[in-house]
């Protein structure tokens, strides 16, 4: 019978960055989903005039549903810590996602 793994038995994780790695700032994220994956599209949005908003997308990333759920949990944990340190964040009413079915 095998013994359960202890923390000492866990593999060492190392990270590296590919030559294509870039840091970017996004103030716009669009989320699309299918039965197989989630697709996050990152971009920057600016409003140069009262009647026009420009959105420039620069990166799309596919996530499995499991990775999307893990990302949700990590972001929730970090947002909770952020709000404890700096105060509660409020969203403008028109930025809150609508409730109901997603198509």
Biopython code that builds the backbone (N, CA, C, O; Angstrom):
import numpy as np
from Bio.PDB.StructureBuilder import StructureBuilder

atoms = [
    (1, "UNK", "N", (0.844, -1.178, 0.000)),
    (1, "UNK", "CA", (0.000, 0.000, 0.000)),
    (1, "UNK", "C", (0.890, 1.242, 0.000)),
    (1, "UNK", "O", (1.823, 1.329, 0.798)),
    (2, "UNK", "N", (0.617, 2.193, -0.874)),
    (2, "UNK", "CA", (1.475, 3.367, -0.973)),
    (2, "UNK", "C", (1.090, 4.398, 0.081)),
    (2, "UNK", "O", (-0.061, 4.485, 0.506)),
    (3, "UNK", "N", (2.073, 5.161, 0.481)),
    (3, "UNK", "CA", (1.865, 6.212, 1.473)),
    (3, "UNK", "C", (1.416, 7.498, 0.758)),
    (3, "UNK", "O", (1.842, 7.750, -0.369)),
    (4, "UNK", "N", (0.564, 8.311, 1.394)),
    (4, "UNK", "CA", (0.195, 9.590, 0.777)),
    (4, "UNK", "C", (1.419, 10.494, 0.687)),
    (4, "UNK", "O", (2.325, 10.417, 1.517)),
    (5, "UNK", "N", (1.433, 11.349, -0.330)),
    (5, "UNK", "CA", (2.563, 12.264, -0.509)),
    (5, "UNK", "C", (2.568, 13.321, 0.590)),
    (5, "UNK", "O", (1.520, 13.820, 1.001)),
    (6, "UNK", "N", (3.734, 13.640, 1.043)),
    (6, "UNK", "CA", (3.903, 14.724, 1.998)),
    (6, "UNK", "C", (4.467, 15.915, 1.248)),
    (6, "UNK", "O", (4.945, 15.755, 0.125)),
    (7, "UNK", "N", (4.428, 17.113, 1.836)),
    (7, "UNK", "CA", (4.970, 18.277, 1.136)),
    (7, "UNK", "C", (6.412, 18.078, 0.671)),
    (7, "UNK", "O", (6.806, 18.626, -0.359)),
    (8, "UNK", "N", (7.198, 17.310, 1.408)),
    (8, "UNK", "CA", (8.580, 17.089, 1.009)),
    (8, "UNK", "C", (8.660, 16.266, -0.270)),
    (8, "UNK", "O", (9.667, 16.326, -0.976)),
    (9, "UNK", "N", (7.609, 15.493, -0.584)),
    (9, "UNK", "CA", (7.599, 14.663, -1.783)),
    (9, "UNK", "C", (7.127, 15.419, -3.026)),
    (9, "UNK", "O", (7.156, 14.867, -4.126)),
    (10, "UNK", "N", (6.699, 16.659, -2.872)),
    (10, "UNK", "CA", (6.188, 17.429, -3.999)),
    (10, "UNK", "C", (7.338, 17.844, -4.918)),
    (10, "UNK", "O", (8.442, 18.116, -4.448)),
    (11, "UNK", "N", (7.082, 17.893, -6.222)),
    (11, "UNK", "CA", (8.142, 18.295, -7.154)),
    (11, "UNK", "C", (8.478, 19.773, -7.002)),
    (11, "UNK", "O", (7.649, 20.571, -6.563)),
    (12, "UNK", "N", (9.676, 20.115, -7.362)),
    (12, "UNK", "CA", (10.106, 21.507, -7.390)),
    (12, "UNK", "C", (9.569, 22.140, -8.661)),
    (12, "UNK", "O", (9.698, 21.567, -9.743)),
    (13, "UNK", "N", (8.972, 23.307, -8.541)),
    (13, "UNK", "CA", (8.431, 24.017, -9.696)),
    (13, "UNK", "C", (9.363, 25.166, -10.024)),
    (13, "UNK", "O", (9.704, 25.971, -9.157)),
    (14, "UNK", "N", (9.772, 25.239, -11.281)),
    (14, "UNK", "CA", (10.588, 26.364, -11.732)),
    (14, "UNK", "C", (9.837, 27.078, -12.846)),
    (14, "UNK", "O", (9.131, 26.448, -13.634)),
    (15, "UNK", "N", (9.990, 28.368, -12.906)),
    (15, "UNK", "CA", (9.334, 29.147, -13.950)),
    (15, "UNK", "C", (10.380, 29.835, -14.802)),
    (15, "UNK", "O", (11.484, 30.134, -14.345)),
    (16, "UNK", "N", (10.017, 30.077, -16.032)),
    (16, "UNK", "CA", (10.884, 30.820, -16.951)),
    (16, "UNK", "C", (9.993, 31.573, -17.916)),
    (16, "UNK", "O", (8.790, 31.323, -17.984)),
    (17, "UNK", "N", (10.569, 32.479, -18.650)),
    (17, "UNK", "CA", (9.818, 33.275, -19.618)),
    (17, "UNK", "C", (10.381, 33.017, -21.016)),
    (17, "UNK", "O", (11.595, 33.005, -21.217)),
    (18, "UNK", "N", (9.484, 32.812, -21.971)),
    (18, "UNK", "CA", (9.916, 32.609, -23.342)),
    (18, "UNK", "C", (10.390, 33.932, -23.933)),
    (18, "UNK", "O", (10.180, 34.992, -23.343)),
    (19, "UNK", "N", (11.011, 33.868, -25.068)),
    (19, "UNK", "CA", (11.467, 35.083, -25.747)),
    (19, "UNK", "C", (10.291, 35.978, -26.140)),
    (19, "UNK", "O", (10.451, 37.190, -26.283)),
    (20, "UNK", "N", (9.106, 35.378, -26.316)),
    (20, "UNK", "CA", (7.915, 36.142, -26.712)),
    (20, "UNK", "C", (7.189, 36.786, -25.533)),
    (20, "UNK", "O", (6.241, 37.543, -25.743)),
    (21, "UNK", "N", (7.607, 36.507, -24.305)),
    (21, "UNK", "CA", (6.927, 37.029, -23.118)),
    (21, "UNK", "C", (6.947, 38.553, -23.118)),
    (21, "UNK", "O", (7.975, 39.172, -23.391)),
    (22, "UNK", "N", (5.789, 39.152, -22.805)),
    (22, "UNK", "CA", (5.663, 40.601, -22.690)),
    (22, "UNK", "C", (4.738, 40.932, -21.533)),
    (22, "UNK", "O", (3.782, 40.204, -21.268)),
    (23, "UNK", "N", (5.021, 42.029, -20.843)),
    (23, "UNK", "CA", (4.091, 42.598, -19.868)),
    (23, "UNK", "C", (3.230, 43.605, -20.603)),
    (23, "UNK", "O", (3.741, 44.384, -21.407)),
    (24, "UNK", "N", (1.943, 43.603, -20.342)),
    (24, "UNK", "CA", (1.028, 44.569, -20.932)),
    (24, "UNK", "C", (0.032, 45.013, -19.882)),
    (24, "UNK", "O", (-0.206, 44.316, -18.896)),
    (25, "UNK", "N", (-0.542, 46.173, -20.103)),
    (25, "UNK", "CA", (-1.609, 46.693, -19.254)),
    (25, "UNK", "C", (-2.921, 46.519, -20.001)),
    (25, "UNK", "O", (-3.004, 46.845, -21.185)),
    (26, "UNK", "N", (-3.942, 46.011, -19.333)),
    (26, "UNK", "CA", (-5.262, 45.875, -19.933)),
    (26, "UNK", "C", (-6.293, 46.541, -19.029)),
    (26, "UNK", "O", (-6.312, 46.320, -17.818)),
    (27, "UNK", "N", (-7.140, 47.350, -19.629)),
    (27, "UNK", "CA", (-8.279, 47.881, -18.886)),
    (27, "UNK", "C", (-9.582, 47.384, -19.502)),
    (27, "UNK", "O", (-10.661, 47.908, -19.223)),
    (28, "UNK", "N", (-9.456, 46.358, -20.349)),
    (28, "UNK", "CA", (-10.616, 45.718, -20.955)),
    (28, "UNK", "C", (-10.347, 44.221, -21.065)),
    (28, "UNK", "O", (-9.296, 43.809, -21.557)),
    (29, "UNK", "N", (-11.291, 43.413, -20.611)),
    (29, "UNK", "CA", (-11.213, 41.964, -20.764)),
    (29, "UNK", "C", (-12.584, 41.481, -21.216)),
    (29, "UNK", "O", (-13.590, 41.710, -20.544)),
    (30, "UNK", "N", (-12.610, 40.817, -22.352)),
    (30, "UNK", "CA", (-13.835, 40.200, -22.846)),
    (30, "UNK", "C", (-13.730, 38.707, -22.581)),
    (30, "UNK", "O", (-12.657, 38.122, -22.728)),
    (31, "UNK", "N", (-14.833, 38.089, -22.193)),
    (31, "UNK", "CA", (-14.842, 36.659, -21.897)),
    (31, "UNK", "C", (-15.838, 35.984, -22.825)),
    (31, "UNK", "O", (-17.009, 36.358, -22.892)),
    (32, "UNK", "N", (-15.349, 34.989, -23.532)),
    (32, "UNK", "CA", (-16.212, 34.157, -24.375)),
    (32, "UNK", "C", (-16.063, 32.733, -23.876)),
    (32, "UNK", "O", (-15.019, 32.365, -23.338)),
    (33, "UNK", "N", (-17.095, 31.936, -24.050)),
    (33, "UNK", "CA", (-16.991, 30.559, -23.577)),
    (33, "UNK", "C", (-17.695, 29.607, -24.521)),
    (33, "UNK", "O", (-18.617, 29.970, -25.251)),
    (34, "UNK", "N", (-17.223, 28.387, -24.474)),
    (34, "UNK", "CA", (-17.874, 27.287, -25.183)),
    (34, "UNK", "C", (-17.889, 26.101, -24.225)),
    (34, "UNK", "O", (-17.425, 26.210, -23.091)),
    (35, "UNK", "N", (-18.408, 25.000, -24.667)),
    (35, "UNK", "CA", (-18.445, 23.816, -23.822)),
    (35, "UNK", "C", (-17.020, 23.320, -23.520)),
    (35, "UNK", "O", (-16.807, 22.634, -22.519)),
    (36, "UNK", "N", (-16.050, 23.659, -24.373)),
    (36, "UNK", "CA", (-14.684, 23.149, -24.223)),
    (36, "UNK", "C", (-13.738, 24.092, -23.508)),
    (36, "UNK", "O", (-12.806, 23.641, -22.842)),
    (37, "UNK", "N", (-13.961, 25.414, -23.632)),
    (37, "UNK", "CA", (-12.975, 26.330, -23.072)),
    (37, "UNK", "C", (-13.548, 27.722, -22.848)),
    (37, "UNK", "O", (-14.662, 28.038, -23.266)),
    (38, "UNK", "N", (-12.755, 28.536, -22.179)),
    (38, "UNK", "CA", (-13.022, 29.952, -22.004)),
    (38, "UNK", "C", (-11.967, 30.701, -22.819)),
    (38, "UNK", "O", (-10.816, 30.271, -22.903)),
    (39, "UNK", "N", (-12.364, 31.805, -23.410)),
    (39, "UNK", "CA", (-11.444, 32.603, -24.215)),
    (39, "UNK", "C", (-11.447, 34.015, -23.652)),
    (39, "UNK", "O", (-12.472, 34.696, -23.688)),
    (40, "UNK", "N", (-10.312, 34.459, -23.135)),
    (40, "UNK", "CA", (-10.172, 35.801, -22.574)),
    (40, "UNK", "C", (-9.456, 36.672, -23.597)),
    (40, "UNK", "O", (-8.383, 36.308, -24.080)),
    (41, "UNK", "N", (-10.037, 37.812, -23.930)),
    (41, "UNK", "CA", (-9.444, 38.751, -24.876)),
    (41, "UNK", "C", (-9.102, 40.019, -24.104)),
    (41, "UNK", "O", (-9.987, 40.693, -23.577)),
    (42, "UNK", "N", (-7.816, 40.337, -24.042)),
    (42, "UNK", "CA", (-7.333, 41.500, -23.300)),
    (42, "UNK", "C", (-7.073, 42.652, -24.265)),
    (42, "UNK", "O", (-6.620, 42.450, -25.391)),
    (43, "UNK", "N", (-7.367, 43.854, -23.803)),
    (43, "UNK", "CA", (-7.148, 45.029, -24.629)),
    (43, "UNK", "C", (-7.096, 46.291, -23.809)),
    (43, "UNK", "O", (-7.206, 46.272, -22.583)),
    (44, "UNK", "N", (-6.927, 47.382, -24.512)),
    (44, "UNK", "CA", (-6.969, 48.700, -23.882)),
    (44, "UNK", "C", (-8.110, 49.488, -24.504)),
    (44, "UNK", "O", (-8.346, 49.430, -25.711)),
    (45, "UNK", "N", (-8.803, 50.215, -23.663)),
    (45, "UNK", "CA", (-9.956, 50.990, -24.084)),
    (45, "UNK", "C", (-9.693, 52.446, -23.750)),
    (45, "UNK", "O", (-9.185, 52.773, -22.677)),
    (46, "UNK", "N", (-10.046, 53.312, -24.684)),
    (46, "UNK", "CA", (-9.925, 54.752, -24.412)),
    (46, "UNK", "C", (-11.066, 55.485, -25.090)),
    (46, "UNK", "O", (-11.610, 55.033, -26.097)),
    (47, "UNK", "N", (-11.412, 56.613, -24.521)),
    (47, "UNK", "CA", (-12.488, 57.430, -25.070)),
    (47, "UNK", "C", (-11.915, 58.804, -25.372)),
    (47, "UNK", "O", (-11.673, 59.609, -24.473)),
    (48, "UNK", "N", (-11.703, 59.052, -26.662)),
    (48, "UNK", "CA", (-11.141, 60.334, -27.089)),
    (48, "UNK", "C", (-12.199, 61.412, -27.286)),
    (48, "UNK", "O", (-11.897, 62.605, -27.271)),
    (49, "UNK", "N", (-13.432, 60.982, -27.469)),
    (49, "UNK", "CA", (-14.531, 61.941, -27.629)),
    (49, "UNK", "C", (-15.768, 61.377, -26.933)),
    (49, "UNK", "O", (-15.835, 60.176, -26.674)),
    (50, "UNK", "N", (-16.746, 62.226, -26.627)),
    (50, "UNK", "CA", (-17.930, 61.756, -25.898)),
    (50, "UNK", "C", (-18.724, 60.672, -26.627)),
    (50, "UNK", "O", (-19.419, 59.885, -25.985)),
    (51, "UNK", "N", (-18.630, 60.618, -27.965)),
    (51, "UNK", "CA", (-19.456, 59.668, -28.708)),
    (51, "UNK", "C", (-18.673, 58.498, -29.314)),
    (51, "UNK", "O", (-19.217, 57.755, -30.130)),
    (52, "UNK", "N", (-17.406, 58.326, -28.926)),
    (52, "UNK", "CA", (-16.635, 57.201, -29.492)),
    (52, "UNK", "C", (-15.685, 56.617, -28.452)),
    (52, "UNK", "O", (-14.912, 57.330, -27.812)),
    (53, "UNK", "N", (-15.768, 55.294, -28.304)),
    (53, "UNK", "CA", (-14.847, 54.542, -27.445)),
    (53, "UNK", "C", (-14.033, 53.638, -28.352)),
    (53, "UNK", "O", (-14.592, 52.917, -29.179)),
    (54, "UNK", "N", (-12.718, 53.671, -28.204)),
    (54, "UNK", "CA", (-11.845, 52.824, -29.022)),
    (54, "UNK", "C", (-11.310, 51.683, -28.164)),
    (54, "UNK", "O", (-10.821, 51.898, -27.055)),
    (55, "UNK", "N", (-11.408, 50.483, -28.688)),
    (55, "UNK", "CA", (-10.941, 49.288, -28.005)),
    (55, "UNK", "C", (-9.929, 48.596, -28.901)),
    (55, "UNK", "O", (-10.245, 48.226, -30.032)),
    (56, "UNK", "N", (-8.715, 48.420, -28.400)),
    (56, "UNK", "CA", (-7.656, 47.745, -29.152)),
    (56, "UNK", "C", (-7.282, 46.473, -28.413)),
    (56, "UNK", "O", (-6.669, 46.530, -27.347)),
    (57, "UNK", "N", (-7.646, 45.326, -28.970)),
    (57, "UNK", "CA", (-7.307, 44.044, -28.367)),
    (57, "UNK", "C", (-5.880, 43.654, -28.737)),
    (57, "UNK", "O", (-5.460, 43.831, -29.881)),
    (58, "UNK", "N", (-5.140, 43.125, -27.771)),
    (58, "UNK", "CA", (-3.761, 42.740, -28.054)),
    (58, "UNK", "C", (-3.422, 41.301, -27.706)),
    (58, "UNK", "O", (-2.363, 40.815, -28.102)),
    (59, "UNK", "N", (-4.294, 40.598, -26.972)),
    (59, "UNK", "CA", (-3.962, 39.219, -26.599)),
    (59, "UNK", "C", (-5.216, 38.425, -26.331)),
    (59, "UNK", "O", (-6.119, 38.896, -25.640)),
    (60, "UNK", "N", (-5.279, 37.218, -26.875)),
    (60, "UNK", "CA", (-6.347, 36.284, -26.576)),
    (60, "UNK", "C", (-5.749, 35.039, -25.947)),
    (60, "UNK", "O", (-4.738, 34.522, -26.424)),
    (61, "UNK", "N", (-6.364, 34.558, -24.888)),
    (61, "UNK", "CA", (-5.853, 33.383, -24.176)),
    (61, "UNK", "C", (-6.996, 32.415, -23.936)),
    (61, "UNK", "O", (-8.039, 32.787, -23.399)),
    (62, "UNK", "N", (-6.786, 31.157, -24.342)),
    (62, "UNK", "CA", (-7.749, 30.093, -24.084)),
    (62, "UNK", "C", (-7.425, 29.426, -22.760)),
    (62, "UNK", "O", (-6.259, 29.169, -22.458)),
    (63, "UNK", "N", (-8.455, 29.144, -21.966)),
    (63, "UNK", "CA", (-8.310, 28.423, -20.700)),
    (63, "UNK", "C", (-9.284, 27.255, -20.681)),
    (63, "UNK", "O", (-10.405, 27.361, -21.181)),
    (64, "UNK", "N", (-8.852, 26.145, -20.104)),
    (64, "UNK", "CA", (-9.786, 25.047, -19.870)),
    (64, "UNK", "C", (-10.761, 25.499, -18.789)),
    (64, "UNK", "O", (-10.449, 26.416, -18.029)),
    (65, "UNK", "N", (-11.937, 24.874, -18.704)),
    (65, "UNK", "CA", (-12.865, 25.240, -17.625)),
    (65, "UNK", "C", (-12.230, 25.085, -16.241)),
    (65, "UNK", "O", (-12.507, 25.879, -15.343)),
    (66, "UNK", "N", (-11.384, 24.070, -16.064)),
    (66, "UNK", "CA", (-10.725, 23.875, -14.768)),
    (66, "UNK", "C", (-9.762, 25.025, -14.466)),
    (66, "UNK", "O", (-9.712, 25.508, -13.335)),
    (67, "UNK", "N", (-8.997, 25.466, -15.469)),
    (67, "UNK", "CA", (-8.086, 26.592, -15.254)),
    (67, "UNK", "C", (-8.861, 27.881, -15.024)),
    (67, "UNK", "O", (-8.429, 28.720, -14.234)),
    (68, "UNK", "N", (-9.993, 28.060, -15.694)),
    (68, "UNK", "CA", (-10.821, 29.246, -15.472)),
    (68, "UNK", "C", (-11.326, 29.288, -14.037)),
    (68, "UNK", "O", (-11.344, 30.348, -13.410)),
    (69, "UNK", "N", (-11.738, 28.129, -13.516)),
    (69, "UNK", "CA", (-12.223, 28.081, -12.126)),
    (69, "UNK", "C", (-11.079, 28.343, -11.149)),
    (69, "UNK", "O", (-11.265, 29.037, -10.150)),
    (70, "UNK", "N", (-9.902, 27.796, -11.432)),
    (70, "UNK", "CA", (-8.739, 28.054, -10.578)),
    (70, "UNK", "C", (-8.377, 29.536, -10.603)),
    (70, "UNK", "O", (-8.047, 30.109, -9.565)),
    (71, "UNK", "N", (-8.434, 30.162, -11.781)),
    (71, "UNK", "CA", (-8.152, 31.589, -11.895)),
    (71, "UNK", "C", (-9.168, 32.399, -11.099)),
    (71, "UNK", "O", (-8.801, 33.350, -10.409)),
    (72, "UNK", "N", (-10.439, 32.028, -11.191)),
    (72, "UNK", "CA", (-11.486, 32.698, -10.412)),
    (72, "UNK", "C", (-11.169, 32.651, -8.920)),
    (72, "UNK", "O", (-11.265, 33.668, -8.234)),
    (73, "UNK", "N", (-10.795, 31.491, -8.418)),
    (73, "UNK", "CA", (-10.494, 31.344, -6.991)),
    (73, "UNK", "C", (-9.272, 32.160, -6.590)),
    (73, "UNK", "O", (-9.267, 32.784, -5.529)),
    (74, "UNK", "N", (-8.241, 32.164, -7.421)),
    (74, "UNK", "CA", (-7.029, 32.937, -7.115)),
    (74, "UNK", "C", (-7.332, 34.431, -7.123)),
    (74, "UNK", "O", (-6.896, 35.163, -6.234)),
    (75, "UNK", "N", (-8.079, 34.882, -8.128)),
    (75, "UNK", "CA", (-8.431, 36.304, -8.188)),
    (75, "UNK", "C", (-9.311, 36.711, -7.006)),
    (75, "UNK", "O", (-9.120, 37.784, -6.433)),
    (76, "UNK", "N", (-10.283, 35.853, -6.633)),
    (76, "UNK", "CA", (-11.152, 36.161, -5.494)),
    (76, "UNK", "C", (-10.335, 36.294, -4.211)),
    (76, "UNK", "O", (-10.535, 37.227, -3.434)),
    (77, "UNK", "N", (-9.422, 35.363, -3.996)),
    (77, "UNK", "CA", (-8.569, 35.410, -2.812)),
    (77, "UNK", "C", (-7.744, 36.701, -2.788)),
    (77, "UNK", "O", (-7.667, 37.376, -1.761)),
    (78, "UNK", "N", (-7.135, 37.036, -3.917)),
    (78, "UNK", "CA", (-6.288, 38.224, -3.976)),
    (78, "UNK", "C", (-7.090, 39.512, -3.877)),
    (78, "UNK", "O", (-6.621, 40.474, -3.269)),
    (79, "UNK", "N", (-8.289, 39.560, -4.458)),
    (79, "UNK", "CA", (-9.131, 40.739, -4.314)),
    (79, "UNK", "C", (-9.583, 40.929, -2.871)),
    (79, "UNK", "O", (-9.662, 42.058, -2.387)),
    (80, "UNK", "N", (-9.876, 39.838, -2.189)),
    (80, "UNK", "CA", (-10.248, 39.920, -0.776)),
    (80, "UNK", "C", (-9.094, 40.511, 0.034)),
    (80, "UNK", "O", (-9.314, 41.377, 0.881)),
    (81, "UNK", "N", (-7.879, 40.056, -0.216)),
    (81, "UNK", "CA", (-6.703, 40.581, 0.474)),
    (81, "UNK", "C", (-6.483, 42.060, 0.139)),
    (81, "UNK", "O", (-6.156, 42.859, 1.016)),
    (82, "UNK", "N", (-6.665, 42.416, -1.130)),
    (82, "UNK", "CA", (-6.504, 43.806, -1.569)),
    (82, "UNK", "C", (-7.497, 44.712, -0.840)),
    (82, "UNK", "O", (-7.130, 45.775, -0.338)),
    (83, "UNK", "N", (-8.778, 44.272, -0.788)),
    (83, "UNK", "CA", (-9.794, 45.098, -0.134)),
    (83, "UNK", "C", (-9.570, 45.207, 1.367)),
    (83, "UNK", "O", (-9.905, 46.230, 1.963)),
    (84, "UNK", "N", (-9.014, 44.179, 1.986)),
    (84, "UNK", "CA", (-8.674, 44.273, 3.414)),
    (84, "UNK", "C", (-7.608, 45.332, 3.631)),
    (84, "UNK", "O", (-7.640, 46.059, 4.624)),
    (85, "UNK", "N", (-6.661, 45.419, 2.701)),
    (85, "UNK", "CA", (-5.557, 46.368, 2.843)),
    (85, "UNK", "C", (-5.926, 47.784, 2.417)),
    (85, "UNK", "O", (-5.484, 48.746, 3.045)),
    (86, "UNK", "N", (-6.733, 47.933, 1.355)),
    (86, "UNK", "CA", (-6.950, 49.247, 0.755)),
    (86, "UNK", "C", (-8.393, 49.724, 0.733)),
    (86, "UNK", "O", (-8.653, 50.852, 0.313)),
    (87, "UNK", "N", (-9.331, 48.909, 1.167)),
    (87, "UNK", "CA", (-10.735, 49.307, 1.162)),
    (87, "UNK", "C", (-11.505, 48.640, 0.029)),
    (87, "UNK", "O", (-10.932, 48.183, -0.960)),
    (88, "UNK", "N", (-12.810, 48.601, 0.207)),
    (88, "UNK", "CA", (-13.679, 47.912, -0.744)),
    (88, "UNK", "C", (-13.707, 48.609, -2.099)),
    (88, "UNK", "O", (-13.753, 49.836, -2.184)),
    (89, "UNK", "N", (-13.679, 47.806, -3.145)),
    (89, "UNK", "CA", (-13.800, 48.314, -4.501)),
    (89, "UNK", "C", (-15.272, 48.323, -4.897)),
    (89, "UNK", "O", (-16.018, 47.402, -4.565)),
    (90, "UNK", "N", (-15.683, 49.366, -5.606)),
    (90, "UNK", "CA", (-17.057, 49.452, -6.090)),
    (90, "UNK", "C", (-17.032, 49.512, -7.609)),
    (90, "UNK", "O", (-16.202, 50.205, -8.198)),
    (91, "UNK", "N", (-17.944, 48.785, -8.237)),
    (91, "UNK", "CA", (-18.068, 48.831, -9.687)),
    (91, "UNK", "C", (-19.223, 49.742, -10.060)),
    (91, "UNK", "O", (-20.221, 49.826, -9.344)),
    (92, "UNK", "N", (-19.076, 50.426, -11.191)),
    (92, "UNK", "CA", (-20.179, 51.231, -11.699)),
    (92, "UNK", "C", (-21.297, 50.282, -12.110)),
    (92, "UNK", "O", (-21.015, 49.189, -12.602)),
    (93, "UNK", "N", (-22.554, 50.667, -11.923)),
    (93, "UNK", "CA", (-23.667, 49.752, -12.217)),
    (93, "UNK", "C", (-23.641, 49.176, -13.628)),
    (93, "UNK", "O", (-24.007, 48.014, -13.809)),
    (94, "UNK", "N", (-23.224, 49.940, -14.632)),
    (94, "UNK", "CA", (-23.237, 49.434, -15.998)),
    (94, "UNK", "C", (-22.086, 48.457, -16.272)),
    (94, "UNK", "O", (-22.049, 47.840, -17.337)),
    (95, "UNK", "N", (-21.151, 48.309, -15.330)),
    (95, "UNK", "CA", (-20.047, 47.368, -15.498)),
    (95, "UNK", "C", (-20.319, 46.014, -14.859)),
    (95, "UNK", "O", (-19.556, 45.071, -15.065)),
    (96, "UNK", "N", (-21.393, 45.907, -14.090)),
    (96, "UNK", "CA", (-21.739, 44.636, -13.445)),
    (96, "UNK", "C", (-22.357, 43.725, -14.489)),
    (96, "UNK", "O", (-23.261, 44.144, -15.212)),
    (97, "UNK", "N", (-21.878, 42.456, -14.586)),
    (97, "UNK", "CA", (-22.437, 41.556, -15.602)),
    (97, "UNK", "C", (-23.928, 41.320, -15.380)),
    (97, "UNK", "O", (-24.389, 41.247, -14.241)),
    (98, "UNK", "N", (-24.680, 41.200, -16.478)),
    (98, "UNK", "CA", (-26.109, 40.947, -16.332)),
    (98, "UNK", "C", (-26.335, 39.544, -15.801)),
    (98, "UNK", "O", (-25.532, 38.641, -16.034)),
    (99, "UNK", "N", (-27.443, 39.370, -15.082)),
    (99, "UNK", "CA", (-27.780, 38.031, -14.627)),
    (99, "UNK", "C", (-28.643, 37.366, -15.694)),
    (99, "UNK", "O", (-29.208, 38.033, -16.562)),
    (100, "UNK", "N", (-28.732, 36.071, -15.615)),
    (100, "UNK", "CA", (-29.533, 35.342, -16.588)),
    (100, "UNK", "C", (-28.666, 34.445, -17.435)),
    (100, "UNK", "O", (-27.471, 34.315, -17.171)),
    (101, "UNK", "N", (-29.242, 33.819, -18.450)),
    (101, "UNK", "CA", (-28.494, 32.850, -19.248)),
    (101, "UNK", "C", (-27.408, 33.502, -20.078)),
    (101, "UNK", "O", (-27.542, 34.644, -20.517)),
    (102, "UNK", "N", (-26.350, 32.773, -20.285)),
    (102, "UNK", "CA", (-25.242, 33.227, -21.128)),
    (102, "UNK", "C", (-25.317, 32.453, -22.428)),
    (102, "UNK", "O", (-25.438, 31.228, -22.416)),
    (103, "UNK", "N", (-25.246, 33.147, -23.540)),
    (103, "UNK", "CA", (-25.320, 32.482, -24.856)),
    (103, "UNK", "C", (-23.995, 32.559, -25.556)),
    (103, "UNK", "O", (-23.856, 32.058, -26.672)),
]
sb = StructureBuilder()
sb.init_structure("model")
sb.init_model(0)
sb.init_chain("A")
sb.init_seg("    ")
for serial, (resi, resn, name, xyz) in enumerate(atoms, 1):
    if name == "N":
        sb.init_residue(resn, " ", resi, " ")
    sb.init_atom(name, np.array(xyz, "f"), 0.0, 1.0, " ", f" {name:<3s}", serial, name[0])
structure = sb.get_structure()
